């Protein structure tokens, strides 16, 4: 039986929890990808449209198609980008509802480890991109400690609850990505690491946002008050505020790009 596809259904909460991290990593990723303007794009697992918005603002695509399994996230994305060249649909990364060679580029931002069958998703992206077109992705280096809230998960694990990894977490490794892209018949494959930092006004701001995580929130809510306080204290001890009380810490992603054979 296939593992259920994980969905995030609150676009506004996801924006604070992960959308801003996505844009930080996405900025570096897009400069590395360096695509042409005027392309037709498909953003697979587009979520609330945070990355899609960057594509539209920077590369003047002739058209962008976003697709995600969450109707709620798609509704948020449609409000975010209410322009004619962008369309959002509810759908499955492993069975894209588009014709062969319909796009110049396919991208998957911070999604591949949530897809039950990553190989199928990469093959689908390759199928819907024209010969010579681009297929790319970036994903948090979860197993290498690169997830933005890895520190929180480590402290939770120290108190009992083990880390809750996505079903296809191995797909976030660079070597696994390379194998997936090669297995889909893609060529000119390149990879790189992406390191980013984010600053919060103070520890309480960081803590508030950390508790909104779609998968972390219910686990934190289920903790006994004493354990939750201990978790917060342990986390506070691991971060060092600057003179103004701000908290800055980093995350790391792995990125890959390749081409459909011409």
C-alpha positions in Angstrom: 0.0 0.0 0.0 1.3 3.5 -0.9 2.1 5.8 1.9 -0.4 8.7 2.1 0.7 12.0 0.6 1.3 14.6 3.2 -0.6 17.9 2.8 -0.3 21.3 4.5 -3.7 22.9 4.5 -3.2 26.4 6.1 -1.5 28.7 3.6 -1.2 31.7 6.0 0.4 29.6 8.8 2.7 27.9 6.4 3.9 31.2 5.1 5.4 32.1 8.4 6.6 28.6 9.3 8.2 27.7 5.9 7.3 30.1 3.2 9.9 32.6 4.2 12.5 30.0 4.5 11.5 28.8 1.1 12.0 32.2 -0.4 15.5 32.6 1.2 16.7 29.3 -0.3 14.7 30.0 -3.4 16.6 33.2 -4.1 20.0 31.4 -4.1 18.5 28.5 -6.0 17.1 30.7 -8.8 20.3 32.6 -9.2 22.1 29.3 -9.6 19.5 28.0 -12.0 19.7 31.2 -14.1 16.7 30.4 -16.3 15.7 32.4 -19.4 12.8 34.8 -19.4 9.6 34.0 -21.2 9.5 30.3 -20.4 6.5 28.1 -19.6 6.9 26.7 -16.0 5.2 24.0 -13.9 5.8 24.4 -10.2 5.1 20.9 -8.7 4.0 21.0 -5.1 3.6 24.7 -5.3 2.0 25.0 -1.8 0.8 28.5 -1.1 2.6 30.0 -4.1 5.7 31.4 -2.2 8.2 30.1 -4.8 5.8 30.6 -7.7 5.7 34.3 -6.9 9.4 34.5 -7.2 9.4 32.9 -10.6 6.8 35.4 -11.8 8.6 38.5 -10.4 12.1 37.6 -11.6 11.7 35.8 -14.9 8.6 37.1 -16.6 7.4 33.7 -17.6 4.8 33.5 -20.4 2.9 31.1 -18.3 3.2 29.3 -14.9 1.2 26.3 -13.8 1.2 25.5 -10.1 0.0 22.2 -8.8 -0.4 20.9 -5.2 -2.6 18.2 -3.4 -4.0 20.7 -0.9 -7.1 22.6 -2.0 -6.5 25.1 0.9 -3.0 25.9 -0.2 -4.1 26.3 -3.8 -6.8 28.7 -2.7 -4.2 30.8 -0.8 -1.9 30.7 -3.9 -4.7 31.9 -6.2 -5.3 34.9 -3.9 -1.6 35.6 -3.8 -1.1 35.6 -7.6 -4.3 36.7 -9.2 -2.8 37.3 -12.6 -3.7 35.8 -16.0 -0.4 34.1 -16.8 -0.5 32.0 -13.6 -2.9 29.1 -13.0 -3.1 26.8 -9.9 -4.7 23.3 -9.8 -5.2 20.6 -7.2 -3.3 17.5 -8.3 -0.7 14.8 -7.8 3.0 15.1 -8.4 3.1 11.5 -9.4 0.5 11.8 -12.1 0.7 15.3 -13.6 -2.4 16.2 -15.7 -0.4 17.8 -18.5 0.6 16.8 -22.0 4.1 15.6 -22.9 6.6 18.5 -23.5 4.0 21.1 -22.4 6.6 23.2 -20.5 10.1 24.6 -20.8 10.9 23.9 -17.2 9.6 21.9 -14.2 10.6 22.7 -10.6 9.9 21.2 -7.2 10.7 23.4 -4.2 11.0 21.7 -0.8 8.6 19.0 -1.8 10.4 15.9 -3.1 10.7 14.2 0.4 7.0 14.4 0.9 6.1 12.5 -2.3 5.5 8.8 -1.7 7.3 7.8 -4.9 9.9 10.5 -5.8 11.2 8.5 -8.8 7.7 8.7 -10.3 7.4 12.4 -9.7 10.8 13.1 -11.3 9.8 11.0 -14.3 6.6 13.0 -14.6 8.4 16.3 -14.5 10.8 15.0 -17.2 7.8 13.9 -19.3 6.0 17.2 -19.3 9.2 19.3 -20.2 10.3 19.8 -23.8 13.6 18.4 -25.1 16.4 20.6 -23.9 14.2 22.0 -21.1 15.0 22.2 -17.4 14.0 19.9 -14.5 15.1 21.1 -11.0 14.5 20.9 -7.3 15.8 21.8 -3.9 15.1 20.2 -0.6 16.2 20.7 3.0 19.1 18.4 3.9 17.1 16.8 6.6 19.3 13.8 7.3 22.3 16.2 7.4 20.7 18.4 10.0 19.8 21.2 7.5 16.0 21.4 8.3 15.2 24.9 9.6 13.7 23.6 12.8 16.2 20.7 13.2 17.2 22.1 16.6 13.6 21.9 17.9 13.2 18.3 16.7 16.5 17.4 18.3 15.4 18.8 21.7 12.0 17.1 21.3 13.8 13.8 20.7 15.9 14.3 23.8 12.7 14.4 25.8 11.1 11.4 24.2 9.3 12.0 20.9 11.5 10.8 18.0 11.9 13.1 15.0 9.0 12.9 12.6 10.6 12.7 9.2 8.8 12.9 5.8 8.1 9.5 4.1 10.7 9.9 1.4 13.4 11.7 3.5 16.2 9.8 1.7 15.3 11.9 -1.4 16.8 14.9 0.2 20.3 13.5 -0.1 22.4 14.9 -3.0 23.5 11.4 -4.0 19.9 10.2 -4.0 18.8 13.2 -6.1 21.5 12.5 -8.6 20.3 8.9 -8.9 16.7 10.1 -9.4 17.6 12.5 -12.1 19.8 10.0 -13.9 17.0 7.4 -13.6 14.6 9.7 -15.3 17.0 10.0 -18.2 18.0 13.6 -17.5 21.4 14.9 -18.6 23.7 17.8 -17.8 23.0 17.1 -14.1 24.5 19.5 -11.5 24.1 19.7 -7.8 25.0 22.2 -5.0 24.3 23.0 -1.4 22.4 26.1 -0.3 23.0 27.7 3.1 20.6 30.4 4.4 20.0 32.2 7.7 16.9 33.8 9.1 16.6 36.4 11.9 13.7 36.6 14.5 13.0 39.6 16.6 13.6 37.6 19.8 13.3 34.1 21.2 9.6 34.4 21.8 9.0 35.3 18.1 11.0 32.2 17.1 9.2 30.0 19.5 5.7 31.2 18.4 6.5 30.5 14.7 8.1 27.1 15.5 4.8 26.0 17.2 2.8 26.7 14.0 4.5 23.9 12.0 1.8 21.7 10.4 3.4 18.5 11.6 5.1 19.8 14.8 2.1 21.7 16.2 0.0 18.7 17.2 3.0 17.0 18.8 3.8 20.1 20.8 0.2 20.5 21.8 0.1 16.9 23.1 3.1 17.5 25.4 2.5 17.9 29.2 2.9 21.5 30.3 6.0 20.7 32.3 7.7 18.9 29.4 6.8 21.8 27.1 8.4 24.3 29.4 11.5 22.1 29.7 11.6 21.9 25.9 11.4 25.7 25.6 14.1 26.2 28.2 16.4 23.7 26.5 15.8 25.4 23.1 16.4 28.9 24.6 19.8 27.6 26.0 20.9 26.6 22.5 20.5 30.0 20.8 22.5 33.1 21.4 20.7 36.4 21.0 22.5 39.5 19.7 22.7 42.8 21.6 19.2 43.7 20.5 17.8 40.3 21.5 17.4 39.0 18.0 17.9 35.3 17.2 19.7 34.3 14.0 20.2 30.7 12.9 20.7 28.8 9.7 19.4 26.0 7.5 20.8 24.1 4.5 19.3 22.6 1.4 20.5 20.4 -1.4 19.7 21.5 -5.0 19.8 19.7 -8.4 19.2 20.7 -12.0 19.2 18.7 -15.2 18.0 18.8 -18.8 15.6 16.6 -20.8 17.7 15.2 -23.7 17.4 17.2 -26.9 
